[in-house]
Amino acid sequence: MQAPQRIVNRKGSRELRVEWPDGREDHLSWEFLRVHSPSAEVQGHGNPKVIPGKREVGLERIEPVGRYAVKLVFDDGHDTGLYSWEILDHYGRERDTLWQQYLDALQEMGMTRESDVVSLKSLHYPAKG
């Protein structure tokens, strides 16, 4: 997998623009990148977590990792995901599908993209015995 030609942090639109050698450009929102972080914290062991409340998450910085990835440091303290070129390519090609799956999962679990909203459906109460 070839490295992107350029990765641009577009603060005004709250997204990364990833420019590939073949001329393709991917636009990945900070929120998308945060909720789809390749970290173990989010991806688990084959059972990804649904991360609500990240609509306004900020991206503090991008750190290169060798010649194969970048580490994104978010303003909510999350900084453990390594976004390899393969992952960024996959996210760019499958962004719309992955985003819709995320929105569907939020709805199913009674969660929202807002950080200050908690749905009663998302709370789990122990059964009364």
MMTF fields as JSON, N, C-alpha, C and O atoms, coordinates in Angstrom:
{
  "mmtfVersion": "1.0.0",
  "mmtfProducer": "UNKNOWN",
  "numBonds": 515,
  "numAtoms": 516,
  "numGroups": 129,
  "numChains": 1,
  "numModels": 1,
  "chainsPerModel": [1],
  "groupsPerChain": [129],
  "chainIdList": ["A"],
  "bondAtomList": [4, 2, 8, 6, 12, 10, 16, 14, 20, 18, 24, 22, 28, 26, 32, 30, 36, 34, 40, 38, 44, 42, 48, 46, 52, 50, 56, 54, 60, 58, 64, 62, 68, 66, 72, 70, 76, 74, 80, 78, 84, 82, 88, 86, 92, 90, 96, 94, 100, 98, 104, 102, 108, 106, 112, 110, 116, 114, 120, 118, 124, 122, 128, 126, 132, 130, 136, 134, 140, 138, 144, 142, 148, 146, 152, 150, 156, 154, 160, 158, 164, 162, 168, 166, 172, 170, 176, 174, 180, 178, 184, 182, 188, 186, 192, 190, 196, 194, 200, 198, 204, 202, 208, 206, 212, 210, 216, 214, 220, 218, 224, 222, 228, 226, 232, 230, 236, 234, 240, 238, 244, 242, 248, 246, 252, 250, 256, 254, 260, 258, 264, 262, 268, 266, 272, 270, 276, 274, 280, 278, 284, 282, 288, 286, 292, 290, 296, 294, 300, 298, 304, 302, 308, 306, 312, 310, 316, 314, 320, 318, 324, 322, 328, 326, 332, 330, 336, 334, 340, 338, 344, 342, 348, 346, 352, 350, 356, 354, 360, 358, 364, 362, 368, 366, 372, 370, 376, 374, 380, 378, 384, 382, 388, 386, 392, 390, 396, 394, 400, 398, 404, 402, 408, 406, 412, 410, 416, 414, 420, 418, 424, 422, 428, 426, 432, 430, 436, 434, 440, 438, 444, 442, 448, 446, 452, 450, 456, 454, 460, 458, 464, 462, 468, 466, 472, 470, 476, 474, 480, 478, 484, 482, 488, 486, 492, 490, 496, 494, 500, 498, 504, 502, 508, 506, 512, 510],
  "bondOrderList": [1, 1, 1, 1, 1, 1, 1, 1, 1, 1, 1, 1, 1, 1, 1, 1, 1, 1, 1, 1, 1, 1, 1, 1, 1, 1, 1, 1, 1, 1, 1, 1, 1, 1, 1, 1, 1, 1, 1, 1, 1, 1, 1, 1, 1, 1, 1, 1, 1, 1, 1, 1, 1, 1, 1, 1, 1, 1, 1, 1, 1, 1, 1, 1, 1, 1, 1, 1, 1, 1, 1, 1, 1, 1, 1, 1, 1, 1, 1, 1, 1, 1, 1, 1, 1, 1, 1, 1, 1, 1, 1, 1, 1, 1, 1, 1, 1, 1, 1, 1, 1, 1, 1, 1, 1, 1, 1, 1, 1, 1, 1, 1, 1, 1, 1, 1, 1, 1, 1, 1, 1, 1, 1, 1, 1, 1, 1, 1],
  "groupList": [{"groupName": "MET", "atomNameList": ["N", "CA", "C", "O"], "elementList": ["N", "C", "C", "O"], "formalChargeList": [0, 0, 0, 0], "bondAtomList": [1, 0, 2, 1, 3, 2], "bondOrderList": [1, 1, 2], "singleLetterCode": "M", "chemCompType": "L-PEPTIDE LINKING"}, {"groupName": "GLN", "atomNameList": ["N", "CA", "C", "O"], "elementList": ["N", "C", "C", "O"], "formalChargeList": [0, 0, 0, 0], "bondAtomList": [1, 0, 2, 1, 3, 2], "bondOrderList": [1, 1, 2], "singleLetterCode": "Q", "chemCompType": "L-PEPTIDE LINKING"}, {"groupName": "ALA", "atomNameList": ["N", "CA", "C", "O"], "elementList": ["N", "C", "C", "O"], "formalChargeList": [0, 0, 0, 0], "bondAtomList": [1, 0, 2, 1, 3, 2], "bondOrderList": [1, 1, 2], "singleLetterCode": "A", "chemCompType": "L-PEPTIDE LINKING"}, {"groupName": "PRO", "atomNameList": ["N", "CA", "C", "O"], "elementList": ["N", "C", "C", "O"], "formalChargeList": [0, 0, 0, 0], "bondAtomList": [1, 0, 2, 1, 3, 2], "bondOrderList": [1, 1, 2], "singleLetterCode": "P", "chemCompType": "L-PEPTIDE LINKING"}, {"groupName": "ARG", "atomNameList": ["N", "CA", "C", "O"], "elementList": ["N", "C", "C", "O"], "formalChargeList": [0, 0, 0, 0], "bondAtomList": [1, 0, 2, 1, 3, 2], "bondOrderList": [1, 1, 2], "singleLetterCode": "R", "chemCompType": "L-PEPTIDE LINKING"}, {"groupName": "ILE", "atomNameList": ["N", "CA", "C", "O"], "elementList": ["N", "C", "C", "O"], "formalChargeList": [0, 0, 0, 0], "bondAtomList": [1, 0, 2, 1, 3, 2], "bondOrderList": [1, 1, 2], "singleLetterCode": "I", "chemCompType": "L-PEPTIDE LINKING"}, {"groupName": "VAL", "atomNameList": ["N", "CA", "C", "O"], "elementList": ["N", "C", "C", "O"], "formalChargeList": [0, 0, 0, 0], "bondAtomList": [1, 0, 2, 1, 3, 2], "bondOrderList": [1, 1, 2], "singleLetterCode": "V", "chemCompType": "L-PEPTIDE LINKING"}, {"groupName": "ASN", "atomNameList": ["N", "CA", "C", "O"], "elementList": ["N", "C", "C", "O"], "formalChargeList": [0, 0, 0, 0], "bondAtomList": [1, 0, 2, 1, 3, 2], "bondOrderList": [1, 1, 2], "singleLetterCode": "N", "chemCompType": "L-PEPTIDE LINKING"}, {"groupName": "LYS", "atomNameList": ["N", "CA", "C", "O"], "elementList": ["N", "C", "C", "O"], "formalChargeList": [0, 0, 0, 0], "bondAtomList": [1, 0, 2, 1, 3, 2], "bondOrderList": [1, 1, 2], "singleLetterCode": "K", "chemCompType": "L-PEPTIDE LINKING"}, {"groupName": "GLY", "atomNameList": ["N", "CA", "C", "O"], "elementList": ["N", "C", "C", "O"], "formalChargeList": [0, 0, 0, 0], "bondAtomList": [1, 0, 2, 1, 3, 2], "bondOrderList": [1, 1, 2], "singleLetterCode": "G", "chemCompType": "PEPTIDE LINKING"}, {"groupName": "SER", "atomNameList": ["N", "CA", "C", "O"], "elementList": ["N", "C", "C", "O"], "formalChargeList": [0, 0, 0, 0], "bondAtomList": [1, 0, 2, 1, 3, 2], "bondOrderList": [1, 1, 2], "singleLetterCode": "S", "chemCompType": "L-PEPTIDE LINKING"}, {"groupName": "GLU", "atomNameList": ["N", "CA", "C", "O"], "elementList": ["N", "C", "C", "O"], "formalChargeList": [0, 0, 0, 0], "bondAtomList": [1, 0, 2, 1, 3, 2], "bondOrderList": [1, 1, 2], "singleLetterCode": "E", "chemCompType": "L-PEPTIDE LINKING"}, {"groupName": "LEU", "atomNameList": ["N", "CA", "C", "O"], "elementList": ["N", "C", "C", "O"], "formalChargeList": [0, 0, 0, 0], "bondAtomList": [1, 0, 2, 1, 3, 2], "bondOrderList": [1, 1, 2], "singleLetterCode": "L", "chemCompType": "L-PEPTIDE LINKING"}, {"groupName": "TRP", "atomNameList": ["N", "CA", "C", "O"], "elementList": ["N", "C", "C", "O"], "formalChargeList": [0, 0, 0, 0], "bondAtomList": [1, 0, 2, 1, 3, 2], "bondOrderList": [1, 1, 2], "singleLetterCode": "W", "chemCompType": "L-PEPTIDE LINKING"}, {"groupName": "ASP", "atomNameList": ["N", "CA", "C", "O"], "elementList": ["N", "C", "C", "O"], "formalChargeList": [0, 0, 0, 0], "bondAtomList": [1, 0, 2, 1, 3, 2], "bondOrderList": [1, 1, 2], "singleLetterCode": "D", "chemCompType": "L-PEPTIDE LINKING"}, {"groupName": "HIS", "atomNameList": ["N", "CA", "C", "O"], "elementList": ["N", "C", "C", "O"], "formalChargeList": [0, 0, 0, 0], "bondAtomList": [1, 0, 2, 1, 3, 2], "bondOrderList": [1, 1, 2], "singleLetterCode": "H", "chemCompType": "L-PEPTIDE LINKING"}, {"groupName": "PHE", "atomNameList": ["N", "CA", "C", "O"], "elementList": ["N", "C", "C", "O"], "formalChargeList": [0, 0, 0, 0], "bondAtomList": [1, 0, 2, 1, 3, 2], "bondOrderList": [1, 1, 2], "singleLetterCode": "F", "chemCompType": "L-PEPTIDE LINKING"}, {"groupName": "TYR", "atomNameList": ["N", "CA", "C", "O"], "elementList": ["N", "C", "C", "O"], "formalChargeList": [0, 0, 0, 0], "bondAtomList": [1, 0, 2, 1, 3, 2], "bondOrderList": [1, 1, 2], "singleLetterCode": "Y", "chemCompType": "L-PEPTIDE LINKING"}, {"groupName": "THR", "atomNameList": ["N", "CA", "C", "O"], "elementList": ["N", "C", "C", "O"], "formalChargeList": [0, 0, 0, 0], "bondAtomList": [1, 0, 2, 1, 3, 2], "bondOrderList": [1, 1, 2], "singleLetterCode": "T", "chemCompType": "L-PEPTIDE LINKING"}],
  "groupTypeList": [0, 1, 2, 3, 1, 4, 5, 6, 7, 4, 8, 9, 10, 4, 11, 12, 4, 6, 11, 13, 3, 14, 9, 4, 11, 14, 15, 12, 10, 13, 11, 16, 12, 4, 6, 15, 10, 3, 10, 2, 11, 6, 1, 9, 15, 9, 7, 3, 8, 6, 5, 3, 9, 8, 4, 11, 6, 9, 12, 11, 4, 5, 11, 3, 6, 9, 4, 17, 2, 6, 8, 12, 6, 16, 14, 14, 9, 15, 14, 18, 9, 12, 17, 10, 13, 11, 5, 12, 14, 15, 17, 9, 4, 11, 4, 14, 18, 12, 13, 1, 1, 17, 12, 14, 2, 12, 1, 11, 0, 9, 0, 18, 4, 11, 10, 14, 6, 6, 10, 12, 8, 10, 12, 15, 17, 3, 2, 8, 9],
  "groupIdList": [1, 2, 3, 4, 5, 6, 7, 8, 9, 10, 11, 12, 13, 14, 15, 16, 17, 18, 19, 20, 21, 22, 23, 24, 25, 26, 27, 28, 29, 30, 31, 32, 33, 34, 35, 36, 37, 38, 39, 40, 41, 42, 43, 44, 45, 46, 47, 48, 49, 50, 51, 52, 53, 54, 55, 56, 57, 58, 59, 60, 61, 62, 63, 64, 65, 66, 67, 68, 69, 70, 71, 72, 73, 74, 75, 76, 77, 78, 79, 80, 81, 82, 83, 84, 85, 86, 87, 88, 89, 90, 91, 92, 93, 94, 95, 96, 97, 98, 99, 100, 101, 102, 103, 104, 105, 106, 107, 108, 109, 110, 111, 112, 113, 114, 115, 116, 117, 118, 119, 120, 121, 122, 123, 124, 125, 126, 127, 128, 129],
  "secStructList": [7, 7, 7, 7, 1, 3, 3, 3, 3, 3, 6, 6, 6, 6, 3, 3, 3, 3, 3, 7, 6, 6, 1, 7, 3, 3, 3, 3, 3, 2, 2, 2, 2, 2, 2, 6, 7, 7, 1, 2, 2, 2, 2, 6, 6, 6, 7, 7, 7, 7, 7, 7, 1, 7, 6, 6, 7, 7, 3, 3, 3, 3, 3, 3, 3, 6, 6, 6, 3, 3, 3, 3, 3, 3, 6, 6, 1, 7, 7, 7, 7, 3, 3, 3, 2, 2, 2, 2, 2, 2, 2, 2, 2, 2, 2, 2, 2, 2, 2, 2, 2, 2, 2, 2, 2, 2, 2, 2, 6, 6, 7, 7, 1, 7, 6, 6, 7, 7, 7, 4, 4, 4, 7, 7, 7, 7, 7, 7, 7],
  "xCoordList": [0.845, 0.0, 0.882, 1.77, 0.633, 1.39, 0.889, -0.29, 1.799, 1.449, 0.652, 0.806, -0.192, -0.865, 0.177, 1.248, -0.141, 0.762, 0.729, 1.737, -0.455, -0.621, -1.799, -2.805, -1.656, -2.766, -2.893, -1.947, -4.061, -4.284, -5.347, -6.448, -5.02, -5.978, -6.751, -6.205, -8.005, -8.837, -9.691, -10.808, -9.161, -9.829, -11.174, -12.108, -11.291, -12.55, -13.693, -14.827, -13.403, -14.436, -14.349, -15.102, -13.422, -13.294, -13.118, -13.828, -12.147, -11.911, -10.453, -9.704, -10.081, -8.799, -9.077, -10.021, -8.247, -8.28, -7.069, -5.932, -7.326, -6.251, -6.133, -7.075, -4.971, -4.724, -3.839, -2.748, -4.314, -3.634, -2.892, -3.255, -1.852, -1.062, -1.885, -1.507, -3.011, -3.834, -4.78, -5.586, -4.687, -5.523, -6.788, -7.476, -7.099, -8.286, -8.08, -6.98, -9.138, -9.129, -10.236, -11.375, -9.91, -10.907, -11.044, -10.058, -12.27, -12.569, -13.185, -14.305, -12.452, -12.876, -13.032, -12.065, -14.256, -14.496, -13.768, -13.506, -13.449, -12.799, -13.691, -13.209, -14.978, -15.91, -15.85, -15.765, -15.893, -15.804, -14.526, -14.559, -13.408, -12.124, -12.075, -11.487, -12.685, -12.682, -13.531, -13.093, -14.741, -15.635, -15.241, -15.685, -14.407, -13.905, -12.42, -11.726, -11.945, -10.531, -10.118, -10.838, -8.959, -8.481, -7.89, -7.312, -8.024, -7.459, -8.171, -9.323, -7.476, -8.082, -9.24, -10.222, -9.127, -10.19, -11.521, -12.572, -11.48, -12.7, -13.017, -14.165, -12.02, -12.258, -12.392, -12.972, -11.853, -11.941, -11.277, -10.328, -11.774, -11.261, -12.351, -12.95, -12.598, -13.615, -15.014, -15.975, -15.153, -16.459, -16.368, -16.257, -16.417, -16.236, -17.285, -18.443, -16.852, -17.748, -18.372, -17.761, -19.593, -20.246, -19.918, -20.227, -19.294, -18.835, -19.772, -19.717, -20.629, -21.546, -20.909, -19.818, -21.608, -21.269, -20.006, -19.357, -19.634, -18.371, -18.561, -17.616, -19.759, -20.019, -19.03, -18.581, -18.692, -17.833, -16.384, -15.636, -15.979, -14.61, -13.624, -13.858, -12.534, -11.508, -10.283, -10.043, -9.516, -8.269, -7.126, -6.953, -6.357, -5.274, -4.039, -3.421, -3.684, -2.497, -2.439, -3.129, -1.584, -1.317, 0.161, 0.999, 0.488, 1.885, 2.235, 1.531, 3.309, 3.723, 4.22, 4.833, 3.944, 4.429, 5.164, 4.542, 6.473, 7.266, 6.81, 6.471, 6.81, 6.364, 5.086, 4.798, 4.312, 3.139, 1.857, 0.795, 1.914, 0.711, 0.862, 1.938, -0.254, -0.264, -1.043, -1.944, -0.668, -1.411, -2.169, -1.592, -3.485, -4.303, -4.543, -4.915, -4.327, -4.525, -5.758, -5.756, -6.812, -8.08, -8.159, -7.474, -8.997, -9.092, -9.858, -9.943, -10.413, -11.062, -10.077, -10.464, -8.796, -7.756, -7.439, -6.472, -8.228, -7.98, -6.788, -6.752, -5.801, -4.606, -3.94, -2.745, -4.689, -4.061, -4.275, -3.756, -5.009, -5.231, -4.147, -3.792, -3.62, -2.67, -3.415, -3.905, -3.488, -4.224, -3.237, -2.605, -3.116, -2.199, -2.747, -3.907, -1.895, -2.347, -3.484, -4.415, -3.419, -4.482, -5.803, -6.855, -5.748, -6.974, -7.545, -8.751, -6.694, -7.183, -7.782, -8.798, -7.154, -7.684, -9.062, -10.007, -9.168, -10.448, -11.514, -12.637, -11.174, -12.138, -12.586, -13.762, -11.661, -12.026, -12.967, -13.928, -12.693, -13.52, -14.876, -15.861, -14.927, -16.149, -16.81, -17.669, -16.415, -16.887, -18.405, -18.922, -19.119, -20.57, -21.226, -22.125, -20.781, -21.34, -21.019, -21.898, -19.771, -19.368, -20.107, -20.499, -20.297, -20.995, -22.45, -22.964, -23.111, -24.511, -24.636, -25.577, -23.709, -23.721, -23.578, -24.234, -22.724, -22.53, -23.823, -24.252, -24.441, -25.681, -26.784, -27.543, -26.87, -27.866, -27.623, -28.568, -26.356, -26.017, -26.348, -26.865, -26.052, -26.413, -27.91, -28.35, -28.686, -30.136, -30.646, -31.492, -30.131, -30.551, -30.27, -31.032, -29.172, -28.782, -29.322, -29.056, -30.083, -30.639, -29.609, -29.76, -28.553, -27.477, -27.542, -28.243, -26.795, -26.754, -25.309, -24.379, -25.157, -23.845, -23.51, -22.358, -24.479, -24.288, -23.645, -23.955, -22.749, -22.029, -22.831, -22.497, -23.884, -24.615, -26.014, -26.858, -26.262, -27.574, -27.429, -26.605, -28.238, -28.273, -29.716, -30.61, -29.935, -31.263, -31.505, -30.605, -32.719, -33.043, -32.89, -32.552, -33.137, -32.996, -31.563, -31.342, -30.581, -29.185, -28.719, -27.657, -29.508, -29.147, -29.644, -30.746, -28.848, -29.224, -29.403, -28.462, -30.604, -30.89, -30.932, -31.403, -30.442, -30.514, -31.972, -32.812, -32.229, -33.591, -33.94, -33.111, -35.172, -35.617, -35.919, -36.525, -35.494, -35.67, -36.548, -36.807],
  "yCoordList": [-1.185, 0.0, 1.237, 1.379, 2.118, 3.361, 4.341, 4.357, 5.142, 6.183, 7.278, 7.494, 7.963, 9.128, 10.167, 10.252, 10.95, 12.037, 13.144, 13.794, 13.345, 14.422, 14.124, 13.558, 14.519, 14.478, 15.895, 16.439, 16.484, 17.865, 17.912, 17.391, 18.531, 18.722, 20.008, 21.106, 19.867, 21.014, 21.417, 20.93, 22.304, 22.699, 23.36, 23.154, 24.141, 24.822, 23.865, 24.118, 22.768, 21.773, 20.551, 19.591, 20.593, 19.536, 18.16, 17.206, 18.088, 16.836, 16.715, 17.692, 15.486, 15.235, 15.04, 14.35, 15.655, 15.391, 14.527, 14.921, 13.348, 12.415, 12.365, 11.984, 12.753, 12.786, 11.601, 11.438, 10.774, 9.547, 9.724, 10.586, 8.918, 9.03, 8.88, 9.419, 8.147, 7.958, 9.124, 9.073, 10.185, 11.361, 11.379, 12.398, 10.28, 10.216, 11.089, 11.161, 11.741, 12.51, 11.977, 11.825, 11.695, 11.277, 12.367, 12.973, 12.608, 13.594, 12.842, 12.341, 12.766, 11.989, 12.924, 13.544, 13.022, 13.932, 13.439, 12.247, 14.384, 14.026, 13.072, 12.112, 13.339, 12.466, 11.044, 10.082, 10.912, 9.589, 8.878, 7.714, 9.584, 8.974, 8.584, 7.561, 9.387, 9.071, 7.852, 6.966, 7.786, 6.672, 5.381, 4.302, 5.482, 4.297, 4.065, 3.407, 4.595, 4.445, 2.971, 2.101, 2.696, 1.315, 0.825, -0.261, 1.602, 1.222, 0.021, -0.263, -0.674, -1.806, -1.32, -2.038, -0.105, 0.459, 0.516, 0.248, 0.858, 0.969, -0.345, -0.789, -0.966, -2.174, -3.439, -4.428, -3.408, -4.595, -5.776, -5.617, -6.941, -8.173, -8.746, -9.776, -8.05, -8.498, -8.046, -8.433, -7.243, -6.751, -5.244, -4.786, -4.463, -3.014, -2.362, -2.776, -1.333, -0.564, 0.564, 1.1, 0.911, 2.078, 3.247, 3.215, 4.275, 5.426, 6.604, 7.189, 6.961, 8.084, 9.414, 9.454, 10.499, 11.816, 12.444, 13.209, 12.149, 12.679, 13.671, 13.941, 14.216, 15.167, 16.331, 16.77, 16.825, 18.005, 17.685, 18.583, 16.427, 16.072, 16.862, 17.097, 17.259, 17.992, 17.137, 16.159, 17.506, 16.819, 17.766, 18.806, 17.403, 18.275, 18.202, 19.221, 16.982, 16.876, 15.514, 14.56, 15.483, 14.277, 13.982, 14.849, 12.756, 12.368, 11.244, 10.235, 11.395, 10.3, 9.108, 9.269, 7.913, 6.671, 5.92, 5.29, 5.994, 5.358, 5.823, 6.989, 4.889, 5.197, 4.454, 4.202, 4.1, 3.268, 3.761, 3.197, 4.81, 5.212, 6.604, 7.202, 7.101, 8.306, 7.999, 7.16, 8.702, 8.635, 9.942, 11.021, 9.841, 11.03, 11.236, 10.307, 12.461, 12.807, 13.711, 14.837, 13.188, 13.901, 14.67, 14.336, 15.698, 16.534, 15.893, 16.477, 14.705, 13.991, 13.043, 12.248, 13.14, 12.326, 11.045, 10.362, 10.7, 9.461, 9.651, 10.579, 8.745, 8.864, 7.522, 7.475, 6.435, 5.118, 4.439, 3.343, 5.045, 4.412, 4.771, 5.94, 3.755, 3.987, 3.784, 2.692, 4.835, 4.828, 4.53, 5.434, 3.249, 2.841, 3.309, 3.706, 3.255, 3.655, 2.75, 3.211, 1.467, 0.53, 0.913, 0.866, 1.29, 1.669, 2.95, 3.036, 3.954, 5.199, 4.962, 5.562, 4.093, 3.747, 3.093, 3.457, 2.137, 1.451, 2.441, 2.414, 3.314, 4.302, 5.23, 5.583, 5.627, 6.494, 5.826, 6.439, 4.578, 3.848, 3.434, 3.358, 3.167, 2.648, 3.644, 3.265, 4.905, 5.91, 5.946, 5.898, 6.027, 6.17, 4.961, 5.116, 3.771, 2.548, 2.466, 2.176, 2.717, 2.663, 3.709, 3.444, 4.89, 5.959, 5.571, 5.768, 5.021, 4.624, 3.5, 3.491, 2.561, 1.494, 2.077, 1.622, 3.08, 3.751, 4.442, 4.289, 5.197, 5.894, 4.904, 5.147, 3.805, 2.773, 2.169, 1.942, 1.906, 1.323, 2.297, 1.893, 3.577, 4.579, 4.564, 4.541, 4.577, 4.607, 3.354, 3.434, 2.218, 0.945, 0.906, 0.32, 1.535, 1.518, 2.714, 2.847, 3.585, 4.744, 5.786, 6.51, 5.868, 6.825, 7.918, 7.789, 9.001, 10.089, 10.517, 10.077, 11.369, 11.933, 13.086, 13.515, 13.589, 14.728, 14.271, 13.193, 15.089, 14.696, 14.907, 14.334, 15.717, 16.018, 15.407, 15.841, 14.406, 13.775, 12.303, 11.59, 11.858, 10.45, 9.984, 10.546, 8.977, 8.416, 7.375, 6.61, 7.35, 6.333, 4.929, 3.999, 4.768, 3.46, 2.943, 1.734, 3.858, 3.446, 3.016, 2.41, 3.326, 2.936, 1.526, 1.16, 0.758, -0.621, -0.738, -0.53, -1.069, -1.222, -2.699, -3.502, -3.083, -4.491, -4.908, -4.133, -6.132, -6.67, -6.75, -7.115, -6.404, -6.515, -7.965, -8.672, -8.397, -9.806, -9.997, -11.134],
  "zCoordList": [0.0, 0.0, 0.0, 0.84, -0.937, -0.996, 0.057, 0.409, 0.541, 1.509, 0.811, -0.392, 1.56, 0.978, 0.569, 1.169, -0.448, -0.844, 0.19, 0.467, 0.757, 1.722, 2.627, 2.2, 3.899, 4.849, 5.392, 5.961, 5.212, 5.606, 6.694, 6.517, 7.805, 8.881, 8.587, 8.694, 8.222, 7.846, 9.039, 9.208, 9.859, 11.102, 10.859, 11.634, 9.811, 9.522, 9.252, 9.656, 8.571, 8.265, 9.173, 9.009, 10.132, 11.138, 10.48, 10.795, 9.554, 8.845, 8.426, 8.396, 8.106, 7.45, 5.97, 5.586, 5.152, 3.719, 3.432, 3.691, 2.896, 2.575, 1.052, 0.356, 0.552, -0.888, -1.256, -0.709, -2.188, -2.578, -3.898, -4.698, -4.136, -5.369, -6.654, -7.694, -6.588, -7.785, -8.046, -8.975, -7.223, -7.415, -6.574, -6.516, -5.93, -5.065, -3.834, -3.287, -3.412, -2.166, -1.273, -1.714, -0.032, 0.946, 1.987, 2.407, 2.395, 3.428, 4.597, 4.5, 5.701, 6.866, 8.06, 8.503, 8.578, 9.696, 10.937, 11.096, 11.809, 13.07, 13.858, 14.459, 13.85, 14.572, 14.018, 14.781, 12.7, 12.071, 12.508, 12.907, 12.428, 12.78, 14.259, 14.611, 15.117, 16.552, 16.854, 17.587, 16.305, 16.638, 15.932, 16.323, 14.89, 14.2, 14.497, 13.722, 15.594, 15.937, 15.879, 16.37, 15.28, 15.223, 16.544, 16.594, 17.602, 18.901, 19.5, 19.17, 20.378, 21.099, 21.964, 22.151, 22.49, 23.322, 22.572, 23.153, 21.303, 20.502, 19.797, 19.805, 19.193, 18.401, 19.242, 18.794, 20.465, 21.305, 20.631, 19.864, 20.918, 20.302, 19.416, 19.724, 18.297, 17.357, 17.723, 17.058, 18.754, 19.178, 19.399, 20.537, 18.297, 18.417, 19.314, 19.345, 20.041, 20.9, 20.093, 19.167, 20.459, 19.88, 20.796, 21.987, 20.243, 21.017, 20.744, 19.662, 21.701, 21.494, 21.884, 22.452, 21.57, 22.079, 21.545, 22.259, 20.315, 19.784, 18.643, 17.902, 18.489, 17.39, 17.408, 16.35, 18.57, 18.676, 19.043, 19.43, 18.929, 19.291, 18.432, 17.246, 19.048, 18.33, 18.087, 18.795, 17.091, 16.783, 17.131, 16.494, 18.134, 18.597, 17.715, 17.409, 17.306, 16.452, 15.751, 16.11, 14.74, 13.957, 14.105, 13.858, 14.509, 14.689, 13.723, 13.678, 12.95, 12.063, 12.88, 13.935, 12.368, 12.984, 11.876, 11.02, 11.904, 10.848, 9.48, 9.28, 8.544, 7.18, 6.843, 5.673, 7.876, 7.614, 8.254, 7.99, 9.1, 9.825, 10.418, 10.398, 10.945, 11.771, 13.045, 13.066, 14.093, 15.349, 15.475, 15.341, 15.736, 15.907, 17.394, 18.111, 17.846, 19.245, 19.325, 18.826, 19.967, 20.073, 21.389, 22.355, 21.416, 22.609, 23.762, 24.842, 23.552, 24.656, 25.35, 26.206, 24.966, 25.58, 24.827, 25.165, 23.815, 23.068, 22.14, 21.332, 22.271, 21.427, 21.165, 20.872, 21.267, 21.145, 19.794, 19.581, 18.89, 17.591, 16.596, 16.444, 15.915, 14.823, 13.504, 13.214, 12.728, 11.473, 10.35, 9.804, 10.015, 8.944, 7.605, 7.495, 6.593, 5.261, 4.805, 4.144, 5.149, 4.775, 5.431, 4.793, 6.697, 7.407, 6.814, 6.58, 6.565, 5.98, 4.594, 4.24, 3.817, 2.498, 2.649, 1.949, 3.556, 3.8, 4.253, 3.749, 5.198, 5.687, 4.57, 4.489, 3.711, 2.599, 1.617, 1.153, 1.303, 0.335, 0.905, 0.171, 2.204, 2.827, 3.78, 4.576, 3.701, 4.665, 4.794, 5.91, 3.699, 3.771, 4.437, 5.264, 4.08, 4.668, 6.153, 6.965, 6.509, 7.916, 8.741, 9.877, 8.175, 8.9, 9.154, 10.255, 8.141, 8.317, 9.341, 10.135, 9.332, 10.341, 11.741, 12.678, 11.883, 13.17, 13.608, 14.752, 12.705, 13.043, 13.422, 14.36, 12.701, 13.014, 14.387, 15.143, 14.715, 16.018, 17.144, 18.185, 16.938, 17.948, 18.212, 19.362, 17.138, 17.274, 17.984, 18.875, 17.587, 18.181, 19.686, 20.455, 20.092, 21.499, 22.282, 23.476, 21.609, 22.284, 22.638, 23.622, 21.836, 22.071, 21.013, 20.009, 21.256, 20.286, 20.028, 20.703, 19.052, 18.732, 19.661, 19.716, 20.381, 21.28, 22.575, 23.08, 23.115, 24.331, 25.598, 26.635, 25.543, 26.766, 26.806, 27.59, 25.969, 25.922, 26.28, 25.708, 27.232, 27.591, 27.474, 28.107, 26.681, 26.52, 27.604, 27.951, 28.136, 29.14, 28.576, 29.308, 27.278, 26.644, 26.732, 26.794, 26.736, 26.761, 28.144, 28.285, 29.16, 30.526, 30.796, 30.389, 31.465, 31.776, 33.273, 34.039, 33.684, 35.097, 35.437, 34.632, 36.633, 37.023, 37.219, 37.677, 36.862, 37.031, 38.512, 39.346, 38.816, 40.208, 40.511, 39.706, 41.675, 41.983, 43.086, 43.479]
}
